[in-house]
Amino acid sequence: MLPFLFTAAGFLNLLFYIFAIGFVISLLLEQYLKVRPLSPDTSMNERNMFIVQSNRRYCWRQAWVTNIYWFLCNVGLYFISRNMATPTDNFWNGI
């Protein structure tokens, strides 16, 4: 169970950074599109803005969900590992 939780926590940590970076990139693109539209056609600009905003919302939601699952993995690791016996040092017993 411990290796699974360690692997899941590491993978969720990686996913969180991917979604957080995606959120920042989409936020910057959204601000850029508000200041400087890509085409003179307003319907095309609205479409581009919709794509960027939906990407930003998706990354924001996924970052939160990933962060919650990561937190639950760490809570599970805490409860599993607090009852484990501390390892004894047998190396120096023979000297």
Residue, then its C-alpha position, 0 to 999 in steps of 0.5 A: m500500500l505504501p508504494f502505491l500511495f508514494t507513486a500516486a502522490g508523486f504522479l499527482n504532484l506532476l499533474f498539478y504542476i502541468f495543470a498549474i502551468g497550463f492555467v497560467i499560460s491560458l490566463l496570459l493568452e486570455q489577457y493578450l487576446k483582450v488587449r490585442p485581438l487576433s483578427p478584425d472579425t468579432s465572431m472569430n475573436e469571441r471564438n478564440m476567447f471562448i477556447v482560451q477561457s474554457n481551457r483556463r477553467y478546465c486547468w483551474r478545476q483539474a488543478w484543484v481536483t488533483n491537489i485534493y487527491w494529492f492531499l488525501c494520498n498524503v493523509g493516507l500515508y500519514f495514517i498508515s505510517r504512524n503505526m509502523a514500528t521504528p526500525t532498530d539499528n542492528f549494525w552496531n550490536g556485534i561490535 
